[in-house]
Amino acid sequence: MIDTTDLSIPDGDERRLRLDVEKDGVGVVTLCRPAKLNAWSWESSRQLGALADRIRFDDRIRVVLLRAEGRAFCAGIDVTAPGGGIEGDSRSARSHAYYEGIRWVHERFAAFARLPQPVVAAVQGYCLGFGFELALMADVRIAADDAVFALPEARLGVAVDAGGDLRIAREAGAGWAKYLALTGRRIDADTAHRLHLLQQVVPGDGLADTARELAAEIAANAPLAVRSVKRDIDTYADAGLDTALDRVAMSAALTLTSDDATEGFTARARREAPRFRGV
């Protein structure tokens, strides 16, 4: 694992996210590892939580624009990242460690999703797994017409880790959440828009300007009113979410320590079809 008490954001190759505060009240959070397709890791979650803590109390920031460099928003989990594995003397010890680790990730994501400032996400290219779950935590989502979305976890033998399936159920209904999470199928931007998972789809070359203009429009409104609206709607929409997320953490812990998970990731690396046994 990583040092969960470290609140610094390193430079160079270790920087996963960058915060830039602009003059008109927009705080831009950028996923900045384009060479890795902005793949997610424990370190990414740590940095997201650290940035959320900064943004929360920064009066200069009235709205957050979440964006990514390169041709993908986030292609999912980075299996090569340091600290990617959790150790334990037994399967039960590893399950416990994963359970606490996933709960810790949920807390980092919650700090971001529950920011008092609204979050506008601008999505292009691959938006898979953790990337899809991160985008779903935004208040408003705009995507380029080349965006592709999926929750592929079941194909790897693990449960959906961060509650993305729950948020799809909230936005699109339980049937669509099960359809996407149980199959791992990819959907395009138009389909995601039809399912109410996106508020707008634009040509790729217009994504940056469209998302930036929307963020500035929100930032120009009364901050107290904007924050109140977000808080009130979230309170209604997220009723019962905390209890469900605890179940998600347990499901993730049990599946991540299963033989099926080992088979799923190994088969993916070998480009073979996995042979799951349910253990």
Residue, then its C-alpha position, 0 to 999 in steps of 0.5 A: m500500500i501507499d502512505t495514506t497520511d501523506l498529503s503532498i502532491p509530487d511533481g514529475d512522473e508521480r503526479r497523477l492530478r494537477l490543480d490550476v485555479e483560474k481567475d474567474g472562479v474555476g478550479v481545473v483538476t487535470l488527470c495528467r498521465p496521458a502516456k498511461l491513458n491516465a490509468w488509476s491507482w491507489e496513489s491517484s486516489r490519495q492525490l484526489g483526496a488531497l486536492a479535494d481537501r484543498i479545494r473545499f476551503d479555497d474561496r477562490i474556487r466556485v466550480v471545479l472542471l474535471r478534465a484529462e490530458g491526452r486521448a483518454f479520460c481514464a482507461g481504468i486501473d493501472v495494474t503496473a502501479p506501485g502499491g497495487g497489491i495488498e498483502g496478508d498472511s491468509r486470504s481472510a487477512r487479505s480480504h480485511a486489508y482490501y476491505e479497509g483499502i476500498r473503504w479508504v478509497h471511498e472516503r477519498f472519492a466521497a471527499f471529491a464527490r461531496l465538495p461544496q463546489p459543483v464539479v463539471a466533468a469533460v470526458q474524451g476517449y476511454c472512460l473505463g472502470f475507475g475512470f467511469e466511476l470518477a466521471l459519475m461523481a461529477d455533478v454535470r458530465i459533458a463528453a466528446d463524441d468519441a468517448v467510450f464508457a464501461l464497467p469491465e470488472a466482472r470480466l476480470g472476476v471482481a466486483v465494481d469497486a467504487g460504487g459506479d454501478l450504484r450511481i448508474a442505478r441512480e441516474a439510469g435505473a437498476g436495470w441499466a446498471k445491471y446490464l452494464a455491470l454484469t456484462g462489462r459491455r462498452i457504450d458510446a457517448d450517444t448511448a450514455h447520453r440517452l441513459h442520462l449518464l451525460q448531459q451533453v455530447v459535443p464534437g471532440d474539438g469542441l469539448a474543452d470550450t463547451a465544458r469551460e463555458l459551462a463551468a464559467e456560467i456556474a461560477a458566475n452565479a451566487p456561490l451560496a445558492v449554487r452550493s445549497v442547490k448541489r447539497d439539497i439535490d445530493t441529499y435527496a439523490d444519495a439517500g441510502l448510498d453510504t450503506a450500499l457503499d459499505r456492501v460494495a467495499m465488502s464485495a470488492a474485498l472478497t472478489l479481489t482475493s478470489d482465485d477468479a480474480t487471479e484468473g481474470f487478470t492473468a487471462r487478460a494479460r495473456r489475451e485469453a478467455p478466462r476460466f472462472r470457477g467461482v472460488 
